Amino acid sequence: MKIIIVLGPAGSGKGTQVNLLVKKFHLDCFGSGVALRERARKRDFTGKRVHNVMKGGALVPSFIISKLWMDALEKFRNRKSFRGVVFDGTPRKLGEAEFFNEALSWYGWDDNVRVIYINISEKESFDRLTKRRMCKKCGNIIPWIGEFKNMERCNKCNGQLMERNDDKPAAIEKRMEEFRYEVLPVLNIYRKQGRLIEVNGEQSIEKVFKEICDKLKA
């Protein structure tokens, strides 16, 4: 059983590494960004608020994201074929981390947790975010790194690529600030618990993944 949390600044390539981990170890995946964008498509009160908050670059309130991943945990726990899950970008606040740890303990998975921190500089984060794209059809994120820079259509559904609304400079700076003050304290908690694996995210995709796999085995 593997419970892997992948955290890092916006643009660090979390989604790409999550997909590689899912494929290699045959795990399920929960992406906070994907889940929130799906929730934002529901044009009720909460959906509209989620859309506006994400567009402005701020973090969605904890009770929203917690509800989404609690529903996912229950679904995973009830499936006999479940082998583990990779969480992309959550938890992002100290309160969420405490609640998340309680939830994992409830399901009997608290001893299986490893946290991967993909570390890149703020300059690298800004450069990647202002250039990355998203599929207009399926929402797949196309990072601005390696071979993806030359991609003209979505590699999953062949859909049209577009710039993300929440990748404007002002929104990016807001997300960087949120990472400094909200996510870094979470990483420090996991570091003290001995669960944190830090990797250099400013390498090629292949080298980042190799470092992750090597350190997961250690």
VEXRO-803509 format. One record per residue (C-alpha): x, y, z. Coordinates in steps of 0.25 Angstrom, whole numbers, plus 5000, padded with zeros to 4 digits. Example, Ala and Ser with C-alpha at 12.3 -4.5 7.8 and 13.67 -1.06 7.14 Angstrom:
BEGIN
r east=5049	north=4982	up=5031
r east=5055	north=4996	up=5029
# end
This chain:
BEGIN
r east=5000	north=5000	up=5000
r east=5006	north=5014	up=4996
r east=5000	north=5027	up=5000
r east=5008	north=5038	up=4993
r east=5006	north=5053	up=4994
r east=5013	north=5061	up=4984
r east=5015	north=5076	up=4987
r east=5022	north=5088	up=4981
r east=5021	north=5102	up=4976
r east=5012	north=5104	up=4964
r east=5019	north=5100	up=4951
r east=5028	north=5090	up=4958
r east=5023	north=5079	up=4950
r east=5015	north=5072	up=4960
r east=5004	north=5067	up=4951
r east=5015	north=5061	up=4941
r east=5022	north=5054	up=4953
r east=5008	north=5049	up=4959
r east=5005	north=5043	up=4945
r east=5018	north=5035	up=4944
r east=5016	north=5030	up=4959
r east=5002	north=5026	up=4956
r east=5007	north=5018	up=4944
r east=5019	north=5012	up=4950
r east=5013	north=5007	up=4963
r east=4998	north=5005	up=4957
r east=4992	north=5015	up=4967
r east=4980	north=5023	up=4967
r east=4981	north=5038	up=4967
r east=4974	north=5050	up=4973
r east=4978	north=5064	up=4968
r east=4973	north=5076	up=4976
r east=4974	north=5085	up=4963
r east=4966	north=5075	up=4955
r east=4956	north=5073	up=4965
r east=4954	north=5088	up=4968
r east=4953	north=5091	up=4953
r east=4942	north=5080	up=4952
r east=4935	north=5086	up=4964
r east=4936	north=5100	up=4958
r east=4928	north=5095	up=4945
r east=4916	north=5092	up=4954
r east=4909	north=5106	up=4952
r east=4903	north=5106	up=4966
r east=4907	north=5116	up=4977
r east=4920	north=5108	up=4981
r east=4924	north=5105	up=4967
r east=4924	north=5120	up=4963
r east=4931	north=5124	up=4976
r east=4942	north=5113	up=4974
r east=4943	north=5118	up=4959
r east=4945	north=5133	up=4964
r east=4955	north=5129	up=4975
r east=4964	north=5121	up=4966
r east=4964	north=5131	up=4955
r east=4969	north=5141	up=4965
r east=4980	north=5132	up=4969
r east=4976	north=5130	up=4983
r east=4974	north=5116	up=4991
r east=4960	north=5111	up=4991
r east=4955	north=5109	up=5006
r east=4960	north=5097	up=5013
r east=4945	north=5091	up=5015
r east=4943	north=5091	up=5000
r east=4956	north=5083	up=4997
r east=4955	north=5074	up=5009
r east=4941	north=5070	up=5005
r east=4946	north=5066	up=4991
r east=4957	north=5057	up=4996
r east=4949	north=5051	up=5007
r east=4939	north=5046	up=4997
r east=4951	north=5041	up=4989
r east=4957	north=5034	up=5001
r east=4944	north=5027	up=5004
r east=4943	north=5022	up=4990
r east=4957	north=5017	up=4990
r east=4955	north=5009	up=5004
r east=4943	north=5002	up=4999
r east=4950	north=4996	up=4986
r east=4956	north=4983	up=4988
r east=4966	north=4985	up=4977
r east=4972	north=4998	up=4983
r east=4987	north=4998	up=4983
r east=4989	north=5012	up=4987
r east=4988	north=5027	up=4983
r east=4996	north=5039	up=4979
r east=4990	north=5052	up=4984
r east=4994	north=5064	up=4975
r east=4995	north=5077	up=4982
r east=4988	north=5074	up=4995
r east=4988	north=5077	up=5007
r east=4993	north=5091	up=5006
r east=4990	north=5097	up=5020
r east=4994	north=5093	up=5034
r east=4979	north=5091	up=5037
r east=4977	north=5082	up=5025
r east=4990	north=5074	up=5028
r east=4984	north=5071	up=5042
r east=4971	north=5067	up=5037
r east=4977	north=5059	up=5026
r east=4986	north=5051	up=5036
r east=4973	north=5048	up=5044
r east=4966	north=5043	up=5032
r east=4978	north=5034	up=5028
r east=4978	north=5029	up=5042
r east=4963	north=5026	up=5041
r east=4965	north=5018	up=5029
r east=4977	north=5011	up=5034
r east=4987	north=5017	up=5025
r east=4995	north=5027	up=5033
r east=5008	north=5018	up=5034
r east=5008	north=5017	up=5018
r east=5010	north=5032	up=5016
r east=5022	north=5038	up=5008
r east=5022	north=5053	up=5004
r east=5030	north=5057	up=4991
r east=5034	north=5072	up=4991
r east=5038	north=5076	up=4977
r east=5046	north=5089	up=4979
r east=5048	north=5100	up=4969
r east=5052	north=5114	up=4970
r east=5041	north=5125	up=4969
r east=5048	north=5130	up=4956
r east=5047	north=5116	up=4950
r east=5032	north=5115	up=4955
r east=5028	north=5129	up=4949
r east=5035	north=5126	up=4935
r east=5028	north=5112	up=4934
r east=5014	north=5117	up=4938
r east=5014	north=5129	up=4928
r east=5017	north=5119	up=4917
r east=5010	north=5106	up=4920
r east=4996	north=5103	up=4914
r east=4984	north=5095	up=4916
r east=4975	north=5086	up=4907
r east=4962	north=5094	up=4904
r east=4955	north=5080	up=4903
r east=4959	north=5071	up=4914
r east=4967	north=5081	up=4924
r east=4980	north=5074	up=4923
r east=4992	north=5083	up=4927
r east=5003	north=5084	up=4917
r east=5016	north=5088	up=4925
r east=5026	north=5097	up=4919
r east=5038	north=5088	up=4920
r east=5046	north=5078	up=4911
r east=5038	north=5072	up=4899
r east=5025	north=5079	up=4903
r east=5030	north=5092	up=4899
r east=5028	north=5088	up=4884
r east=5014	north=5081	up=4886
r east=5003	north=5088	up=4878
r east=4991	north=5079	up=4882
r east=4987	north=5071	up=4894
r east=4995	north=5058	up=4896
r east=4983	north=5052	up=4902
r east=4971	north=5056	up=4894
r east=4977	north=5064	up=4882
r east=4969	north=5076	up=4887
r east=4973	north=5091	up=4885
r east=4983	north=5097	up=4895
r east=4980	north=5110	up=4902
r east=4986	north=5119	up=4913
r east=4980	north=5117	up=4926
r east=4972	north=5128	up=4932
r east=4979	north=5126	up=4946
r east=4993	north=5127	up=4940
r east=4993	north=5143	up=4938
r east=5005	north=5150	up=4945
r east=4996	north=5156	up=4957
r east=4990	north=5142	up=4959
r east=5004	north=5135	up=4959
r east=5009	north=5145	up=4969
r east=4997	north=5142	up=4978
r east=5000	north=5127	up=4977
r east=5014	north=5129	up=4981
r east=5011	north=5137	up=4993
r east=5001	north=5126	up=4997
r east=5011	north=5115	up=4995
r east=5021	north=5123	up=5004
r east=5012	north=5125	up=5016
r east=5003	north=5113	up=5015
r east=5009	north=5101	up=5008
r east=5024	north=5103	up=5013
r east=5019	north=5101	up=5028
r east=5012	north=5088	up=5024
r east=5025	north=5083	up=5017
r east=5033	north=5086	up=5030
r east=5023	north=5078	up=5038
r east=5025	north=5066	up=5029
r east=5040	north=5068	up=5030
r east=5040	north=5067	up=5045
r east=5032	north=5055	up=5044
r east=5042	north=5048	up=5035
r east=5032	north=5047	up=5023
r east=5038	north=5057	up=5014
r east=5045	north=5054	up=5001
r east=5051	north=5066	up=4995
r east=5055	north=5066	up=4980
r east=5061	north=5076	up=4970
r east=5050	north=5080	up=4961
r east=5059	north=5088	up=4952
r east=5064	north=5076	up=4944
r east=5058	north=5068	up=4933
r east=5045	north=5061	up=4935
r east=5053	north=5048	up=4934
r east=5063	north=5052	up=4944
r east=5053	north=5057	up=4954
r east=5045	north=5044	up=4953
r east=5058	north=5036	up=4955
r east=5062	north=5044	up=4968
r east=5047	north=5042	up=4973
r east=5048	north=5027	up=4971
r east=5062	north=5025	up=4976
r east=5058	north=5033	up=4989
r east=5045	north=5025	up=4991
r east=5053	north=5012	up=4991
r east=5062	north=5018	up=5002
# end
